[in-house]
Amino acid sequence: MEAVELKNTVLKYVDKADERLLEMMLSLAENYEEKLSRPLSETDYQEMDQRRLNHLNDKSESYTWEEVRKKAKNTLKK
């Protein structure tokens, strides 16, 4: 379903919604917005830096995009 179609479907529910459903939808929307606007913490940056160093020093496994695709396809076949 495309975004426009999804919006129209949700709006139909909103038009018929009672207070309880509207409160749930509001809570969901606020939670979604909060997570989108939350900046990364210092710990997040430290973790990314450590992972980058591990990658650069060959201390972690790395895969090409093609290897990732093959693994994903093989997983789907199982």
MARNU-412828 format. One record per atom (N, C-alpha, C): x, y, z. Coordinates in steps of 0.05 Angstrom, whole numbers, plus 5000, padded with zeros to 4 digits. Example, Ala and Ser with C-alpha at 12.3 -4.5 7.8 and 13.67 -1.06 7.14 Angstrom:
2
526448865156
524649105156
526449345156
525749555142
527349795143
525850015157
//
This chain:
78
501749775000
500050005000
501850255000
501250444983
502850684981
501950885003
503651085007
503251285029
500551415027
499751505003
497151645000
494851465007
495051214998
492951025004
492850965034
495150935046
495350895075
494051125091
494751365083
493651605096
490651605094
489551555071
486651555067
485351345084
486551105086
485450895103
485450975132
487751085141
487951175169
485851395175
485551585156
483551795160
480751695163
480151475149
477451355152
477051255180
479251135191
479051045219
478851275238
480251495233
480151725250
477351845250
476051855227
473351965226
471351815243
471851545246
469951385260
470851325289
473251415296
474551335321
473151455346
473251295367
472351395393
474851515407
474351615431
476551745446
478851565452
478251315458
480351115465
482251065441
481151025418
482750985394
484351235387
483151465390
484551715384
486951755403
486551685429
488751705448
490951515441
490351275433
492351085425
493951185400
492451285381
493751385356
495551625363
494651805381
496252025389
498751935403
498551745421
500851635435
502851515415
501851365396
503551245376
505051455360
503551665351
504751875335
506852025351
506252085376
508252235393
510752065398
510351815403
512651635407
514351625382
513151605359
514551595334
516151845329
514952075334
516252335330
518652365350
518152275374
520252295395
522752125387
522251885377
524551715369
525951835344
524551955326
525752075303
527552315310
526752465330
528152715337
530252675358
530452425369
532352375390
535252355379
537052535388
539752525377
541252275389
543352205376
545051985386
546452075412
546751885430
548151945455
551151925451
552652015471
555551995470
556351695469
554951525483
555451235482
555051125454
553051225440
552551135412
554951205394
555951455397
558251535381
560751375388
561151315414
563451155422
563250875410
560950765411
560550495399
561150495369
560150695355
560750715326
563750755321
565050925337
567950955334
569450695338
568650545359
569950295365
569550095342
567150085332
566549895310
568149975285
568450235280
569950325257
572950245261
574050285285
576850215290
577149915286
575349755297
575549465293
575549385264
573849515249
573749465220
576349535206
577349775212
579849865199
582249695207
582149575231
584349415241
583849115236
581949055219
581248775213
580648605238
579348725257
578548585281
575648505281
574348555259
571548485257
570948375229
568848225227
568248115200
566848335184
567548345159
566348535140
565448385115
563448485103
562348355079
561848565057
562248475033
561548645010
558548655008
557548844993
554648864989
553648614975
555248504956
554448264942
554348024961
556148004980
556047785000
553547805017
552848055025
550548095041
548048005026
547848085000
545548004984
545347694982
547647564977
547547264975
546647145001
547647245023
546847125049
543847165054
542847405047
540047455050
538347275033
539147245008
537647064990
537746775000
540046685009
540246415019
538546375044
538346575061
536746555085
533746535078
532946685057
530146675048
529446405037
531346265024
530846005012
530345785033
531445825057
531245605077
528445585088
//
